[in-house]
Amino acid sequence: MRTPETIPITATYRSSFSAICVRFNSNLGDVDIDVMNSSTGDVWSWTVVGGNIMAVLPISGDNGMYTITFTLANGDEYEGEFEL
């Protein structure tokens, strides 16, 4: 039986300032973050410097389906989806 992998990142959307707040549970090194609104085609990209515990990533806040992708320096990738 496989043990589920613990995801080292938590992301929440804050509507009061149209931003995604990202929390890293450990030092993951540099992390590339891409957010795409598939309804509008808008794309945002950031590189968060390793060692930062939290990042605030402003987006438009437009309605739509979003995909967020985290790519770690070692090539591991995490992806999530959300709707606004």
N, C-alpha and C positions, 0 to 999 in steps of 0.2 A: 504494500500500500504506500503510495506517494504522499509525502507531507506537502500541503499547499505552500507555495512560495509566499513569503511576506514581501509586500510591495513597499519599498523604502520611501515613497512619495505620497503626500496627501495634497489634493487640490480642491479648492472650493471657489465658487463664484460669488462675488460681493456686488450686488446690484446697486448699492448706494454710491459706488464710485466706478462701476463698469470695469471691474478688474478681477483677474483670477489670482487668488492667494495660494502660493505653493509652499509647502513645508517639507523639508528633507529630514528624514529620521536619522540620517548619518551623513558623514562627509562622502559624497559620491564623486568628487572631482568635478570637472566642468560638465555641465548638462546642457545639451541643445534642446530647446522647447519650441515646438511648432503648434500653432492653433489655426484651424481652418473652419470657417463658416461655410459649409457646403451649400447652403441656401443662397448666399450672396457671392461666394467666391473669394471673400476677403481672407487674407492669410497674414499672420503675425509670427515673427521668429525672434528668439532671444538665445543667448548663451549665458547661463548662470555660472559664475565663477565658483569653483570648488570651495567648500568650507562654509559657504553661506547657508544659514539654517532656513531662511525664508526669503521668498521673492514675491513681489507684487507686479503683475503683468497686465497693463491696461489693454482692453479691447473695446470695440465699438459698442457692445451691448445690444446690437441689433438682434431681432428675433431670428431663429434658425436652428439648424442642427450643426453642432460643433464637434470636431475631432481634435483632441490634444495628444501630442506625441512627445515623449521624453526619450532622448537618446543619450545614454551614458558614454563616458570616454572609452569604456571597454567594449562598446558596441551593443550592450544590452539595450532593449527598447521596450517601453511601456506605452500603451495607448488606451485612451478612454474617450467616451462620447457623452455629450450632454446636449440638452435642448433649452433654449431661452425663448 
